[in-house]
Amino acid sequence: MSFHPASEYLNSKSKIKIFISSDVQTTVKISLENKSLLETHTILPYQVNEIEISALDAMLYIPNPDIDDPAEDIWKEHAIIVKSEEPIICTAVLDFDNNQGGYQALPKSALGREYVVSTYYNSQTESVRSVKNYISIVGAYKGTKVKFILGGNINTSTPGGMHPGDEKTIFLDEGDIWLVPSKGLYSDLSGSSISASKPVAVYAGTYSYNIEENNSYADYTIEQQLPIESWGKTYHIPEFKYDQNNTNLEIFSSFLVF
C-alpha cells in the first residue's frame, strides 16, 4: 500500500491508520522495509482492528507547496506491506490534522497487469499548491517490468519532463514505489496507461481537491485503481440529488489512442 504526499506538514500526530477485519482469528504482519519496521498483530474475529503507523515513516516526502515536486522516481522498499495467514478485509486511511483520505485495499490476487488511471486536477486553484495529483505504482513481485504512457490534457506535464503520449519503462521489485507527480496549473494525469509483466498495485489522487466548484475547503483524495480486467460494460450511475453544482462524470476506454 502507498500514500502520495499531502498538503500538510507532518508531525508526531500524523498517522496512517490500517483497519483490518476477518471472520476468523488470524495473525497479520505489517512491514515497511526501508524503515526496518515489522509488526505482528493478532486479529480478532468479527471486530475492526485498528493499527497505526507514523506518517513520518510511511510518507515518501514532505512536499514544498510552492515549488514543483521532485521528478518521478522509484522509492525502493517504501510500500506498506500487509500479510495475513487468513483472508482479511483491509482499509487504509491517512489521518492528519486537516487532511483525511483512504481506500479499501485490494488483495494481491485482485491486482492486474494493465490499468488506465483516473484522477483529477483542481479546477479552482490559484497556485501550484492546490493542483498536484499523483500516480503511485507499487511492485508486488520481484523483477516486474512496467511500461507507463502519460495521459492527461494540453496542460499536463511531470517534473521529470514527460508530456502526454511520452512513454517510460521501469523495473520494480516487491515493495518498490514509482511515484509520478503532476507539474503546473491544470495538469491532469488522468488517462495515463500502465502495462506490467506481473501484477502491480496502482493508486491515484490529489494533493488537495475542492469537491464542488464553489467550495472553499479542499481535502486529500486517493483511490486504489482497478485493473482493466475487472472493468465492465454496463454501469448504474446514482442521482446526485443534493449536489447544487454540475457533477463530473469521467469515462475511460481500455483502448488507448495517441
C-alpha positions in Angstrom: 0.0 0.0 0.0 1.1 3.6 -0.5 0.0 7.2 0.1 1.2 10.1 -2.1 2.2 13.4 -0.4 -0.4 15.6 1.3 -0.8 19.4 1.6 0.1 19.4 5.2 3.4 19.4 7.2 3.9 16.2 9.1 4.1 16.0 12.9 4.1 13.2 15.5 0.3 13.1 15.4 0.2 12.4 11.7 -0.9 8.8 11.2 -1.6 6.1 8.7 -4.4 4.0 10.1 -5.0 0.5 8.9 -8.3 -1.2 9.7 -8.4 -4.9 9.5 -11.3 -7.4 10.0 -11.8 -11.1 9.5 -14.4 -13.8 10.3 -11.7 -15.9 12.0 -8.8 -15.1 14.3 -5.6 -14.7 12.4 -2.1 -13.2 12.5 -1.1 -10.2 10.4 2.4 -8.9 9.7 2.8 -5.3 8.6 6.2 -4.3 7.2 7.9 -1.2 5.9 11.3 -2.4 4.7 13.0 1.0 4.3 12.4 1.8 7.9 13.1 -1.8 9.1 9.6 -1.8 10.5 8.0 -5.2 11.2 4.9 -5.6 13.4 2.9 -8.7 14.2 -0.7 -8.3 15.3 -3.4 -10.8 16.3 -6.7 -10.0 14.5 -9.8 -11.0 16.5 -12.8 -12.3 14.5 -15.8 -10.0 13.8 -14.0 -6.9 15.1 -12.5 -3.9 13.5 -8.9 -4.0 14.5 -7.1 -0.6 14.2 -3.3 -0.4 13.7 -1.4 2.9 13.4 1.8 3.7 11.6 3.6 7.0 11.9 3.2 9.1 8.8 6.8 10.3 9.3 7.7 6.7 8.5 5.1 5.9 5.8 5.0 9.1 3.6 7.6 9.4 0.9 8.5 13.0 1.5 7.2 16.3 2.8 6.5 18.5 -0.3 7.0 22.2 -0.6 3.6 23.6 -1.5 5.1 26.5 -3.5 7.5 24.6 -5.8 7.4 21.5 -8.1 7.8 18.1 -6.6 10.9 16.0 -7.3 11.0 14.3 -10.6 9.2 10.9 -10.9 11.4 8.3 -9.3 11.5 4.8 -7.8 11.3 4.7 -4.0 12.9 1.4 -3.0 11.0 -0.7 -0.4 8.8 2.2 0.7 5.5 0.4 0.4 3.5 -0.7 3.4 3.0 -4.5 3.1 0.3 -6.4 4.9 0.4 -10.2 5.0 -2.2 -12.4 6.8 -2.4 -16.1 7.5 -6.2 -16.0 6.8 -8.4 -13.8 4.4 -9.0 -10.3 5.7 -10.6 -7.0 4.7 -8.1 -4.1 4.9 -8.8 -0.4 4.7 -6.0 2.2 4.9 -6.6 5.8 5.9 -4.4 8.9 6.0 -5.3 10.8 9.2 -3.7 14.2 9.6 -4.9 17.3 11.5 -6.6 18.9 8.4 -6.4 16.1 5.8 -8.1 12.7 5.7 -8.5 10.2 2.9 -8.3 6.5 2.3 -9.2 3.4 0.3 -10.1 -0.2 0.7 -7.0 -2.1 -0.3 -7.2 -4.8 -3.0 -5.7 -8.2 -2.1 -2.7 -9.4 -4.2 -5.0 -11.8 -6.0 -7.1 -8.9 -7.3 -4.2 -6.9 -8.8 -3.7 -6.7 -12.6 -1.1 -6.0 -15.2 -3.0 -3.3 -17.2 -4.5 -0.1 -15.9 -5.9 3.2 -17.1 -5.7 5.8 -14.4 -8.4 8.1 -13.2 -7.6 11.2 -11.1 -8.5 14.9 -11.2 -6.9 18.3 -11.2 -8.3 21.1 -9.0 -10.3 23.4 -11.3 -10.4 26.4 -9.0 -6.8 26.6 -7.9 -4.9 29.9 -7.6 -1.4 28.4 -7.1 0.7 25.2 -7.7 -0.2 24.3 -4.0 -3.7 23.0 -4.9 -3.4 21.3 -8.3 -0.9 18.5 -7.7 -2.2 15.0 -8.5 -0.2 11.8 -8.3 0.1 8.2 -9.6 1.8 5.6 -7.4 2.7 2.2 -9.0 3.7 -0.4 -6.4 5.6 -3.6 -7.2 4.1 -6.8 -5.9 6.7 -9.2 -7.3 10.4 -9.1 -7.9 11.6 -8.1 -11.4 8.5 -6.5 -12.7 8.8 -4.6 -16.0 6.4 -1.7 -16.1 5.6 0.4 -19.2 4.0 3.8 -18.5 2.4 6.2 -21.1 1.4 9.6 -19.8 -2.1 10.7 -20.5 -3.7 14.0 -19.5 -4.6 17.2 -21.2 -2.8 20.1 -23.0 -1.5 21.4 -19.7 -0.2 18.0 -18.4 3.5 17.5 -17.7 5.6 16.0 -14.9 8.6 17.3 -13.0 10.8 14.9 -15.0 9.8 16.4 -18.3 7.2 13.9 -19.5 4.3 15.1 -21.7 1.1 13.3 -22.9 2.0 10.4 -25.1 5.5 10.1 -23.7 6.5 6.5 -22.7 8.8 5.3 -19.9 9.8 1.8 -18.8 10.9 1.0 -15.3 11.6 -2.1 -13.2 10.1 -2.7 -9.8 10.6 -5.3 -7.0 8.2 -6.1 -4.3 7.6 -3.1 -2.1 9.0 -0.5 -4.5 7.0 2.6 -5.4 7.3 4.6 -8.6 5.7 8.0 -7.9 4.6 10.2 -10.8 3.6 13.8 -9.7 1.9 16.3 -11.9 3.5 19.7 -12.7 1.9 23.1 -13.1 -1.6 24.5 -13.2 -4.4 22.3 -14.5 -2.1 19.4 -15.1 -4.1 16.2 -15.1 -2.6 12.7 -15.0 -5.9 11.0 -15.9 -5.9 8.7 -18.8 -2.3 7.5 -18.2 -1.8 3.8 -19.1 0.2 1.2 -17.3 1.1 -2.3 -18.6 3.3 -4.6 -16.5 4.9 -8.0 -16.9 3.5 -9.0 -13.5 0.6 -7.7 -11.4 1.1 -4.3 -9.7 -0.9 -2.1 -7.4 -1.8 1.4 -8.6 -3.0 4.4 -6.6 -4.0 7.8 -7.8 -5.4 11.0 -6.2 -4.8 14.6 -5.4 -2.7 16.7 -3.1 -5.8 18.9 -2.3 -9.1 18.9 -4.1 -12.3 21.0 -3.9 -15.1 18.6 -4.4 -17.5 21.3 -5.5 -16.7 24.3 -7.6 -17.9 26.9 -5.1 -16.5 25.1 -2.0 -13.5 26.9 -0.5 -12.5 23.9 1.5 -10.2 21.3 0.0 -9.1 17.8 1.1 -6.7 15.0 0.3 -8.1 12.3 -2.1 -6.7 8.9 -3.0 -8.2 5.7 -4.5 -6.7 2.3 -5.5 -7.2 1.8 -9.2 -9.0 -1.2 -10.6 -7.2 -3.3 -13.3 -8.7 -3.3 -16.8 -9.5 -7.0 -16.5 -12.1 -6.1 -13.8 -13.9 -3.5 -15.8 -17.4 -4.0 -17.2 -19.6 -2.7 -20.0 -22.7 -1.6 -18.0 -22.8 0.8 -15.0 -25.5 2.3 -12.9 -24.9 5.9 -12.0 -26.9 7.2 -9.0 -28.6 10.6 -9.0 -26.7 13.3 -7.1 -29.9 14.7 -5.7 -28.4 17.3 -3.3 -25.5 18.4 -5.4 -26.0 22.1 -6.3 -23.2 22.1 -8.9 -22.7 20.1 -12.0 -21.5 16.6 -11.4 -18.3 15.5 -13.2 -18.5 12.0 -14.8 -15.3 10.6 -16.3 -15.5 7.7 -18.7 -12.3 5.9 -19.8 -11.8 3.3 -22.5 -9.5 0.3 -22.3 -8.3 1.1 -25.8 -5.8 4.0 -26.0 -5.2 6.1 -29.0 -2.3 8.7 -29.1 
